[in-house]
Structures are given as C-alpha cells and as structure tokens.
Amino acid sequence: MIGPPAESIAVPRETGWMNAEIFLTWLQHFKHHVQPSKENPVLLILDGHGSRKELAVIEYARNNNIHMLSTPPHTTHRLQRLDRVFFNPFKAVQCG
C-alpha cells in the first residue's frame, strides 16, 4: 500500500480472494479500533461469504462482543444501493 492511513492493514493473497485467516486478521484489527465490550457490543453487518462462517471467526467474534449479521444471498442489489446507483455506472465508464 502506498500512503495508507496510519494503522491500516493489508494482507495480500496470491488469488486475491478472502479466506477465514485473512478475515480473522481483519476482525482483530476491527476489534482493536472499535473496542467492543459487554456493555457496548458491536453489530457487524456482512455478506454471506464463507470466510465469515468459519468456527474460529465465529468464536472470536462471540468472545469479543462482536455480533455478526449476514445478509441473505443475492440481495446486494437491494441492500447496497450505492453498488447499483453509483459504483456500477462509475465502473462502466472507467473500465468501459
């Protein structure tokens, strides 16, 4: 990464795809900055990618007051309006 904000993380992988190990690293980074507690838990809304469903990830989240909620499959177009309204047209112009 060139010039990222302080304390940013990047975990490269040859395939470019997320896996449970990388997601757990990100989740630990997230916890460090958000600092959830029993009195102040955090709700993290995610897509249903398999990396979020690994036991180690679920246990880490549960033990650290992070409640993970997965969106249903194939609902991005309804739940993430910016993807449809802004990013897709922008991508079409940039990559077109």
C-alpha positions as CSV (number, residue, x, y, z in Angstrom):
1,M,0.0,0.0,0.0
2,I,1.2,3.4,-0.8
3,G,0.4,6.1,1.7
4,P,-2.4,4.4,3.6
5,P,-3.8,6.0,6.8
6,A,-2.0,5.2,10.0
7,E,-2.6,1.7,11.4
8,S,-4.1,0.4,8.1
9,I,-3.6,-3.2,7.3
10,A,-3.2,-5.1,4.0
11,V,-3.0,-8.8,3.8
12,P,-2.1,-9.9,0.2
13,R,-3.0,-13.3,-1.1
14,E,-2.0,-14.7,-4.5
15,T,-5.5,-15.4,-5.6
16,G,-6.9,-12.1,-4.3
17,W,-9.7,-13.9,-2.6
18,M,-10.7,-13.5,1.1
19,N,-10.3,-16.5,3.3
20,A,-11.0,-17.2,7.0
21,E,-7.5,-16.5,8.1
22,I,-7.4,-13.1,6.4
23,F,-10.9,-12.2,7.7
24,L,-9.9,-13.1,11.2
25,T,-6.8,-10.8,10.9
26,W,-9.2,-8.0,9.8
27,L,-11.6,-8.8,12.6
28,Q,-8.9,-8.5,15.1
29,H,-7.9,-5.2,13.6
30,F,-11.5,-4.1,13.7
31,K,-11.9,-5.0,17.4
32,H,-8.7,-3.1,18.3
33,H,-10.1,0.1,16.8
34,V,-13.8,-0.3,17.8
35,Q,-13.2,-1.8,21.2
36,P,-16.5,-3.6,21.8
37,S,-17.4,-4.6,25.3
38,K,-20.1,-6.5,27.1
39,E,-21.7,-3.1,27.9
40,N,-21.2,-1.8,24.4
41,P,-21.3,-4.6,21.9
42,V,-20.9,-4.1,18.1
43,L,-23.2,-5.2,15.3
44,L,-21.2,-6.0,12.1
45,I,-23.3,-6.5,9.0
46,L,-21.6,-8.7,6.4
47,D,-22.3,-10.5,3.2
48,G,-22.5,-14.3,3.5
49,H,-19.0,-15.1,2.2
50,G,-17.7,-18.4,3.6
51,S,-14.8,-16.8,5.3
52,R,-17.2,-15.3,7.9
53,K,-18.7,-18.7,8.7
54,E,-15.5,-20.5,10.0
55,L,-15.7,-21.6,13.6
56,A,-12.6,-19.6,14.6
57,V,-14.1,-16.4,13.3
58,I,-17.4,-17.0,15.0
59,E,-15.8,-17.8,18.3
60,Y,-13.5,-14.8,18.1
61,A,-16.5,-12.5,17.4
62,R,-18.6,-14.1,20.1
63,N,-15.8,-13.9,22.7
64,N,-15.2,-10.2,21.8
65,N,-18.7,-8.9,21.8
66,I,-19.0,-8.6,18.1
67,H,-22.4,-9.7,16.8
68,M,-22.1,-10.7,13.1
69,L,-25.2,-10.5,10.9
70,S,-25.0,-11.9,7.4
71,T,-27.2,-10.6,4.6
72,P,-29.1,-13.2,2.6
73,P,-27.5,-14.4,-0.7
74,H,-28.2,-12.4,-3.9
75,T,-29.6,-9.4,-2.1
76,T,-26.7,-6.9,-2.7
77,H,-28.7,-5.1,-5.3
78,R,-31.4,-4.4,-2.8
79,L,-29.3,-3.8,0.3
80,Q,-26.3,-1.9,-1.1
81,R,-27.9,0.8,-3.2
82,L,-24.6,2.6,-3.9
83,D,-23.4,-0.5,-5.8
84,R,-26.3,-0.2,-8.2
85,V,-26.8,3.5,-8.4
86,F,-23.2,4.8,-8.3
87,F,-20.4,2.3,-8.4
88,N,-21.7,0.1,-11.3
89,P,-22.2,3.1,-13.6
90,F,-18.8,4.6,-12.5
91,K,-17.1,1.2,-13.1
92,A,-18.7,1.0,-16.6
93,V,-17.3,4.4,-17.5
94,Q,-13.9,3.7,-16.1
95,C,-13.5,0.2,-17.4
96,G,-15.8,0.6,-20.4
